[in-house]
């Protein structure tokens, strides 16, 4: 991560200083003034880096936004017809995802127009079975019940998945068939591909409006992103 940031700073400096071909700096008076300003105010470099990161994330999202926003049937929290969509890439074995669950619940309660699309991205040991059963629960219209129970009863293993399925009231025979289906295979593979295209490095990760966020960023940051996406 450190080397990436260093490379990013070099790219930004090259941009603002007017770096042009063959390693030769071409300065105008304006470029010289920019250089002097940056040297006198190096604290703005993190802001430049963050702005660059966000621009790059928006560009990556633009090519796949439709796929990211379109949920697996039933794998939605909140208002399925909501005007504002928050996408969460999550894993039932992820402690930070479990912590974020109460933040998402509070945001759903505070925003009746919020649709939360859950993208199952099982990257921890033992998580894939839970993810598959969650998608099977979505097919039975019981995604929220299983999702909440799984985080409450986890970490994921065969016993906790079975208990969460029972707590959600699933038809287990039907759920097992769906969990093993090609449709679910495709969904999990697709979510992995989308996460890679968005340059996510772990869970939870988020998409809302044109913003791409990583980590347990907290309820306040998510609320601000939702408000921005709504245009308020």
C-alpha positions as CSV (number, residue, x, y, z in Angstrom):
1,X,0.0,0.0,0.0
2,X,2.9,2.3,0.8
3,X,4.5,1.9,-2.6
4,X,1.1,2.4,-4.3
5,X,0.7,5.7,-2.4
6,X,4.2,6.8,-3.3
7,X,3.6,6.0,-7.0
8,X,0.3,7.9,-6.8
9,X,2.1,11.0,-5.3
10,X,4.6,10.8,-8.1
11,X,1.8,10.6,-10.7
12,X,0.0,13.6,-9.1
13,X,3.2,15.6,-8.9
14,X,4.0,14.8,-12.5
15,X,0.6,16.0,-13.5
16,X,0.6,19.3,-11.6
17,X,4.2,20.1,-12.4
18,X,3.7,19.4,-16.1
19,X,6.0,16.4,-16.6
20,X,6.4,16.0,-20.3
21,X,8.2,13.1,-22.1
22,X,11.7,11.7,-21.9
23,X,12.1,12.7,-18.2
24,X,12.4,16.4,-19.0
25,X,10.5,18.9,-16.8
26,X,8.9,21.7,-18.8
27,X,8.0,24.6,-16.5
28,X,5.9,27.7,-17.3
29,X,5.6,30.4,-14.7
30,X,2.3,28.9,-13.6
31,X,3.9,25.5,-13.1
32,X,6.7,27.0,-11.1
33,X,4.2,28.8,-8.9
34,X,2.3,25.5,-8.4
35,X,5.5,23.7,-7.4
36,X,6.3,26.4,-4.9
37,X,2.8,26.3,-3.4
38,X,2.9,22.5,-3.1
39,X,6.4,22.6,-1.4
40,X,5.1,25.2,1.0
41,X,1.9,23.3,1.7
42,X,2.6,19.5,1.5
43,X,-0.4,18.7,3.7
44,X,-2.6,19.0,0.6
45,X,-1.0,16.0,-1.0
46,X,-3.3,13.5,0.9
47,X,-6.3,15.4,-0.4
48,X,-5.0,15.2,-3.9
49,X,-4.4,11.5,-3.5
50,X,-7.9,10.9,-2.2
51,X,-9.4,12.9,-5.0
52,X,-7.4,10.8,-7.5
53,X,-8.5,7.6,-5.8
54,X,-12.1,8.6,-6.0
55,X,-11.8,9.6,-9.7
56,X,-10.3,6.2,-10.5
57,X,-13.0,4.4,-8.6
58,X,-15.7,6.3,-10.4
59,X,-14.2,5.3,-13.7
60,X,-14.0,1.6,-12.7
61,X,-17.6,1.7,-11.5
62,X,-18.9,3.4,-14.7
63,X,-18.3,0.3,-16.8
64,X,-20.1,-2.2,-14.4
65,X,-22.6,0.0,-12.5
66,X,-25.6,-1.9,-13.9
67,X,-24.3,-5.2,-12.8
68,X,-23.3,-3.9,-9.3
69,X,-26.7,-2.4,-8.6
70,X,-28.7,-5.3,-9.9
71,X,-29.3,-7.7,-7.0
72,X,-29.6,-11.5,-7.0
73,X,-33.4,-12.0,-6.7
74,X,-34.4,-11.3,-3.2
75,X,-30.9,-10.5,-1.8
76,X,-32.0,-7.0,-0.7
77,X,-32.5,-5.3,2.7
78,X,-34.7,-2.2,3.2
79,X,-37.0,-1.0,0.5
80,X,-36.7,-3.2,-2.6
81,X,-38.1,-0.3,-4.7
82,X,-36.0,2.4,-3.0
83,X,-34.8,5.4,-4.9
84,X,-31.4,5.3,-3.4
85,X,-29.2,2.1,-3.5
86,X,-26.4,1.1,-1.2
87,X,-24.5,-1.9,-2.3
88,X,-22.5,-4.0,0.3
89,X,-20.0,-6.7,-0.5
90,X,-20.1,-8.8,2.6
91,X,-18.9,-12.0,4.2
92,X,-20.5,-13.8,7.2
93,X,-17.0,-14.6,8.6
94,X,-16.0,-11.0,8.6
95,X,-16.0,-9.3,12.0
96,X,-16.2,-5.8,10.5
97,X,-19.2,-6.9,8.4
98,X,-20.9,-8.1,11.6
99,X,-20.1,-4.7,13.2
100,X,-21.5,-2.9,10.2
101,X,-24.8,-4.8,10.3
102,X,-26.2,-2.6,13.0
103,X,-25.2,0.5,11.0
104,X,-27.0,-0.8,7.9
105,X,-30.1,-1.6,10.0
106,X,-30.1,2.0,11.4
107,X,-29.7,3.5,7.9
108,X,-32.6,1.4,6.6
109,X,-34.8,2.6,9.6
110,X,-33.8,6.2,9.0
111,X,-34.2,6.1,5.2
112,X,-37.5,4.6,3.9
113,X,-36.3,5.1,0.3
114,X,-33.1,3.1,0.9
115,X,-32.5,-0.1,-1.0
116,X,-29.5,-2.2,0.2
117,X,-28.2,-4.7,-2.3
118,X,-26.2,-7.4,-0.7
119,X,-23.4,-9.0,-2.8
120,X,-22.3,-12.2,-1.2
121,X,-18.5,-12.3,-1.4
122,X,-17.2,-15.2,0.7
123,X,-13.5,-14.8,1.2
124,X,-13.1,-16.2,4.8
125,X,-12.7,-19.9,5.6
126,X,-16.1,-21.5,6.0
127,X,-18.0,-18.6,4.6
128,X,-19.1,-20.0,1.2
129,X,-21.7,-22.4,2.6
130,X,-23.3,-19.5,4.5
131,X,-23.2,-17.3,1.4
132,X,-24.9,-20.0,-0.6
133,X,-27.6,-20.6,1.9
134,X,-28.2,-16.8,2.1
135,X,-28.9,-16.8,-1.6
136,X,-31.1,-19.8,-1.2
137,X,-33.0,-17.9,1.5
138,X,-33.4,-15.0,-0.9
139,X,-35.2,-17.3,-3.3
140,X,-37.6,-18.1,-0.5
141,X,-38.2,-14.5,0.3
142,X,-36.4,-14.9,3.7
143,X,-33.1,-13.2,3.0
144,X,-33.3,-10.6,5.8
145,X,-34.2,-13.3,8.3
146,X,-31.3,-15.5,7.4
147,X,-28.9,-12.6,7.0
148,X,-29.6,-11.3,10.5
149,X,-29.6,-14.8,12.0
150,X,-26.3,-15.8,10.4
151,X,-24.5,-12.7,11.8
152,X,-26.1,-13.3,15.2
153,X,-25.3,-17.0,15.3
154,X,-21.9,-17.1,13.5
155,X,-19.1,-17.4,12.8
156,X,-20.1,-19.6,9.9
157,X,-19.8,-23.3,10.1
158,X,-22.2,-26.2,9.3
159,X,-23.9,-25.9,12.7
160,X,-24.4,-22.1,12.7
161,X,-25.6,-22.2,9.1
162,X,-28.2,-24.9,10.0
163,X,-29.3,-22.9,13.1
164,X,-29.6,-19.7,11.0
165,X,-31.7,-21.6,8.4
166,X,-34.0,-22.9,11.1
167,X,-34.3,-19.5,12.7
168,X,-35.2,-18.0,9.3
169,X,-37.8,-20.7,8.7
170,X,-36.3,-22.0,5.5
171,X,-37.5,-25.1,3.6
172,X,-34.1,-26.7,4.1
173,X,-34.5,-29.3,1.3
174,X,-35.3,-26.7,-1.2
175,X,-32.6,-24.4,0.1
176,X,-29.9,-27.0,-0.2
177,X,-30.9,-27.6,-3.8
178,X,-30.7,-23.9,-4.6
179,X,-27.4,-23.5,-2.7
180,X,-25.8,-26.2,-4.9
181,X,-27.2,-24.8,-8.2
182,X,-25.4,-23.2,-11.1
183,X,-27.3,-20.0,-10.5
184,X,-25.7,-19.6,-7.2
185,X,-22.3,-20.7,-8.5
186,X,-22.6,-17.9,-11.1
187,X,-23.7,-15.3,-8.6
188,X,-20.7,-15.9,-6.3
189,X,-18.3,-16.0,-9.2
190,X,-19.8,-12.8,-10.5
191,X,-19.4,-11.0,-7.2
192,X,-15.8,-12.0,-7.0
193,X,-15.3,-10.6,-10.5
194,X,-17.1,-7.3,-9.6
195,X,-15.0,-6.9,-6.5
196,X,-11.8,-7.4,-8.4
197,X,-12.9,-4.9,-11.1
198,X,-13.6,-2.3,-8.3
199,X,-10.2,-3.0,-6.8
200,X,-11.7,-4.1,-3.5
201,X,-9.2,-5.7,-1.1
202,X,-11.7,-7.1,1.5
203,X,-15.0,-6.9,3.2
204,X,-17.1,-4.9,3.9
205,X,-16.9,-2.8,0.7
206,X,-19.6,-0.4,-0.5
207,X,-21.0,1.4,-3.5
208,X,-23.4,4.2,-3.2
209,X,-24.1,6.8,-6.0
210,X,-20.7,7.3,-7.6
211,X,-18.8,6.6,-4.4
212,X,-16.8,3.4,-3.8
213,X,-15.8,2.8,-0.1
214,X,-13.8,0.1,1.6
215,X,-13.9,-1.1,5.2
216,X,-16.1,-0.5,8.3
217,X,-16.4,3.2,7.4
218,X,-19.2,3.7,10.0
219,X,-22.8,4.8,9.9
220,X,-22.0,8.5,9.6
221,X,-19.9,8.1,6.5
222,X,-22.5,5.9,4.9
223,X,-25.2,8.3,5.8
224,X,-23.3,11.2,4.2
225,X,-22.7,9.1,1.0
226,X,-26.4,8.2,0.9
227,X,-27.4,11.9,1.3
228,X,-25.0,12.8,-1.5
229,X,-26.4,10.1,-3.8
230,X,-29.9,11.4,-3.1
231,X,-28.8,14.9,-4.0
232,X,-29.6,16.4,-0.6
